[in-house]
Amino acid sequence: MIRTYLTLITTALFSIVSLAQESFTVNLEGQIFNAPSDEVKVIQNLGDNNDKEITTIKLNKKGKFSKEIELSAKDYYVIQLSDGQKLNLIFDEEKTIKLYGNGKNFFFESNIVGSEESTEMNKFLRYNFQYKQKLDSANAYLRANQDKKREIQKAFQSTYQSFKGERQRFMGRNANSPALIAVLPTFNIQNEFPLYEKTVKGLEKGFGDSPTVKRIVEEYNKNKEKLKATLPVAEGSEAKDIMLPNPEGDTLRLSDYKGKVVLLDFWASWCGPCRRENPNVVKLYEKYNKDGFEVFSVSLDKSKSKWVAAIEQDGLIWDGHVSDLQYWRSRAAKKYNVSSIPYTVLIDEEGKVIGTKLRGAALEEKLHEIYGY
């Protein structure tokens, strides 16, 4: 298990043809006690599980070694013992790197001199491995004790928060460093995309010539496109048209409002935060309607009577009220991937999205920016 985990670059990273780089030389020397054999390998991972053996280093009887290694790319490399134990190293310039380790526990009991990035990277990889062991143990205990789920999750919270804190400190210490690669496997890309994006951008800025980083950037771009497809709407995109009936049964179209700034407002009579936000929307409608500002409200109600009553009670005086009374199965909500309400989309005169999730002071500020008062 530990050997599998130590493989730094996962099979999810796609291979890419690397640009030609000037070769350079790294002098690697040191001592490995208790080595399982008298040789170690230097390996470069080329993606898709393709390992390229760069050279073999001979150890003397005391485990000492010294070798000049010619490399064609600044990248991530692996020192591998004959029994499969591995240690990750960053070779980024001509220098001498010294490595001392215990061959019986190579990953945890090794020291690197002359490559601060490698030291930092391995320090976090060790910390993360230990955290994963705790997480796996907690999950195993949870599977066997489902009746104690809340208790177990509560007990693990402090461990999780400690991990997040250490990860944040590591990222702060290593901004734009090649060492940042160590945190990539820890992100939930969908829930932590900003941190994932920040890490990839830091790697690209600090180690962009690395073939591995090029693969990471390529994978990031694909993940970004996948995530975009699941988001309700992206700024700058064309607003998707909505055609639904109003309370009188007449079909209204969002596209009929083209030429005006429109607040597309997803709400419902049963939604407390929506109802509390309504007075602010009314105030802004009354202030800017004469300048062409409109509101197009899409209700996720099931009951027509409750929907109409809420319109009247909250004084929603604009004409753009529509609903198919399908609750979360609303065609419009599905079209915009709405998963919670209130949810707003601000659309400019050309039908382009210029803001999302604008409420309260944020909405007021945006309209002030548009209209100048």
Order of alpha helices (4+ residues) and beta strands (2+ residues): alpha-beta-beta-beta-beta-beta-beta-beta-beta-alpha-alpha-alpha-alpha-beta-beta-beta-alpha-beta-alpha-beta-alpha-beta-beta-alpha
